[in-house]
Amino acid sequence: MNLVLTAHGTRRPAGVAMIGDLAARVSVLVDHTVHVAFVDVLGPTPSEVLAGLAVSAVSDRPAILVPAFLSRGYHVGTDLPAHVAASGHQDVTVTPALGPGREITRILAHQLVKSGWHPGDSVILAAAGTSDHRAHADLHTARKFLSTLTGPPVELAFATTGRSDVGAAVARARRSGARRVVVVSYLLAEGLFQERLRACGADVVTPPLGEHPGLARLIAGRFRDGMRLRAHSRRIARMPN
């Protein structure tokens, strides 16, 4: 089985290193080599990795591709299918994105507590900006899930500048009388967006999720689900009429 972890990509060396380290940790958990691909900024791209696997000595093995994205959106819904089609690989299973869900919510809650959050703090969930309606829906679902754990509703804001950017959200919380403002990073790795979160004026900013051991376990679970699905489909194909 060929396993491919696909992330967005960043020019920040620390962010690239974080994705590589995440793939290495997942490789240990699933006892398979996990290849890394990026859909933007740098390579190799998913189509390049899949094409390389298709012509390699393991070309007869199916590929499982896990999108290292925290919501659906353009990259998951449009980019990845195009990369798979362009690769020439004939047997690729693409798993769902990593969020929203209970696993991601537990990781966010742990990041909150570890970073010094206290009940009564104003909490902002900060994601990368998006214009995709599917991603917006998923981000609001993630916000609602986190709100069930923090008490007061969590606000959703974005690392990109604009009406809903995180700096404006922090300022609104201050004007509303918040004694402390905690920004929860809904980003995977270090990069420009995480730097913007740290500069937004909040009292606490949690680290990107790629540093949390629970994320490696979540990705490993996605790969295992894909492998079980492949094994099940082979069993069905071999059933006699």
C-alpha positions in Angstrom: 0.0 0.0 0.0 1.3 3.5 -1.0 0.5 6.2 1.5 0.6 9.9 0.7 0.0 12.8 3.1 -0.9 16.0 1.2 -0.6 19.4 2.8 -1.0 23.0 1.5 2.7 24.1 1.5 4.6 27.0 2.9 7.8 28.9 2.2 8.7 28.8 5.9 11.3 26.1 6.5 9.9 25.4 9.9 6.5 24.7 8.4 7.9 22.3 5.8 9.9 20.6 8.5 6.8 20.2 10.7 5.0 18.4 7.9 7.9 16.1 7.3 8.1 15.3 11.0 4.4 14.7 11.1 4.7 12.2 8.2 7.5 10.5 10.0 5.5 10.1 13.2 2.5 8.7 11.2 4.9 6.3 9.4 5.8 4.8 12.7 2.2 4.5 13.8 1.0 2.7 10.6 4.3 0.8 10.0 4.4 2.1 6.4 6.4 4.8 4.7 4.3 8.0 4.3 5.2 10.1 1.4 4.6 13.9 1.5 3.1 16.1 -1.2 2.1 19.8 -1.4 -0.7 21.3 -3.4 0.7 24.9 -3.4 3.9 27.0 -2.9 6.4 24.1 -3.3 6.7 20.5 -4.4 6.5 17.7 -4.9 2.8 17.9 -5.9 0.4 15.1 -5.3 0.3 14.3 -9.1 4.1 14.1 -9.1 4.3 11.8 -6.1 1.5 9.5 -7.4 3.0 9.5 -10.9 6.3 8.4 -9.4 4.6 5.6 -7.5 2.7 4.5 -10.6 6.0 3.8 -12.5 8.0 2.5 -9.6 8.6 -1.1 -8.5 5.5 -0.8 -6.3 3.2 0.4 -9.1 0.7 -2.5 -8.5 -0.1 -1.2 -5.1 -3.1 1.0 -4.5 -2.5 4.5 -3.0 -4.2 6.1 0.0 -4.1 9.9 0.0 -4.9 11.8 3.2 -5.6 15.5 2.8 -3.9 17.3 5.7 -6.6 20.0 5.7 -8.8 20.9 8.6 -11.9 21.5 6.4 -13.2 20.9 3.0 -12.6 23.5 0.3 -11.0 24.2 -3.1 -7.9 22.2 -2.5 -9.7 19.1 -1.2 -12.7 19.3 -3.5 -11.1 20.5 -6.7 -7.3 20.4 -6.5 -6.8 16.9 -5.3 -9.1 15.2 -7.7 -7.3 17.0 -10.6 -3.9 15.9 -9.3 -5.1 12.3 -9.0 -6.4 12.4 -12.6 -3.2 14.0 -13.9 -1.0 11.5 -12.1 -2.0 8.4 -14.2 -2.2 6.3 -11.1 -5.2 4.0 -11.6 -5.9 3.1 -8.0 -6.1 6.0 -5.5 -8.4 6.4 -2.5 -8.7 9.9 -1.1 -9.9 10.0 2.5 -11.9 12.8 4.1 -10.3 16.0 5.4 -9.1 16.0 9.0 -11.9 18.2 10.3 -14.3 19.1 11.7 -14.9 16.3 14.1 -14.5 15.0 17.7 -10.8 14.2 17.3 -9.9 17.7 16.2 -12.1 19.2 18.9 -10.3 17.2 21.5 -6.9 18.4 20.2 -8.1 22.0 20.2 -9.4 21.7 23.8 -6.1 20.2 24.9 -4.2 23.0 23.2 -6.4 25.5 25.0 -5.8 24.0 28.5 -2.1 23.5 27.9 -1.7 27.2 26.8 -3.3 28.5 30.0 -6.9 29.0 29.1 -9.3 29.6 32.0 -13.1 29.5 32.0 -14.4 33.1 31.3 -11.7 33.9 28.7 -12.9 35.1 25.4 -12.0 32.4 22.8 -11.4 33.0 19.1 -10.9 30.1 16.6 -8.6 31.4 14.0 -8.3 29.7 10.6 -6.8 30.5 7.2 -9.1 32.6 5.1 -11.4 30.9 2.5 -14.1 31.9 0.0 -15.3 28.3 -0.4 -18.8 27.7 1.1 -18.0 24.1 2.0 -14.9 25.2 4.0 -17.0 28.0 5.7 -19.6 25.4 6.8 -16.9 23.1 8.2 -15.2 26.0 10.1 -18.5 27.1 11.7 -19.1 23.4 12.7 -15.6 23.4 14.3 -16.5 26.6 16.1 -19.7 25.1 17.4 -18.0 21.9 18.6 -15.4 24.0 20.5 -18.1 26.2 22.0 -19.6 23.2 23.7 -16.4 22.8 25.7 -15.6 26.4 26.5 -19.0 27.6 27.6 -19.5 31.0 26.0 -19.7 30.9 22.2 -16.4 30.8 20.3 -15.9 33.4 17.6 -14.6 32.4 14.2 -11.9 34.7 12.6 -9.3 34.4 9.9 -5.6 35.0 9.6 -6.1 36.9 6.3 -6.9 40.6 6.6 -10.5 41.8 6.1 -13.7 42.3 8.1 -13.4 39.0 9.9 -9.6 39.0 10.5 -8.3 37.9 13.8 -6.9 41.3 14.8 -10.3 42.8 14.5 -11.9 40.0 16.4 -9.4 40.5 19.3 -10.2 44.3 19.3 -14.0 43.5 19.4 -13.5 41.2 22.4 -11.5 43.9 24.2 -14.3 46.5 23.6 -16.8 44.0 24.9 -15.0 43.9 28.2 -13.0 40.6 27.8 -10.3 40.4 30.5 -8.3 37.9 28.5 -8.5 36.9 24.9 -7.3 33.4 23.7 -6.8 32.7 20.0 -6.9 29.0 19.1 -4.9 28.3 16.0 -6.8 26.2 13.5 -3.7 25.9 11.3 -1.7 22.8 10.6 1.9 24.2 10.5 4.1 27.1 11.1 4.0 29.8 8.4 2.9 33.3 7.6 -0.6 32.7 9.0 0.6 31.5 12.3 2.9 34.5 12.5 -0.1 36.7 12.0 -1.9 35.0 14.8 1.0 35.7 17.2 0.9 39.3 16.2 -2.8 39.8 16.6 -2.7 41.2 20.2 -4.3 38.3 22.0 -3.1 37.3 25.5 -2.6 33.7 24.5 -2.1 32.1 21.0 -2.0 28.3 20.8 0.5 26.6 18.6 -0.4 25.0 15.2 -2.0 21.6 15.4 0.8 19.7 13.7 2.8 19.8 16.9 0.1 17.9 18.8 0.6 14.1 19.0 -3.1 13.6 18.6 -2.9 14.8 15.0 -0.5 12.1 14.0 -2.9 9.5 15.6 -5.8 11.1 13.6 -3.9 10.9 10.3 -2.8 7.3 11.1 -6.5 6.5 11.6 -7.4 7.9 8.3 -4.8 5.8 6.6 -6.0 2.7 8.4 -9.6 3.4 7.4 -8.4 3.7 3.8 -6.5 0.4 4.0 -9.5 -1.4 5.6 -11.8 0.0 2.8 -9.3 -1.4 0.2 -9.2 -4.8 1.9 -13.0 -4.9 2.1 -13.4 -4.0 -1.6 -10.9 -6.8 -2.6 -12.8 -9.4 -0.6 -16.1 -8.4 -2.3 -14.5 -8.5 -5.7 -13.3 -12.1 -5.0 -16.7 -13.4 -3.8 -18.1 -16.1 -6.2 -21.3 -15.5 -8.0 
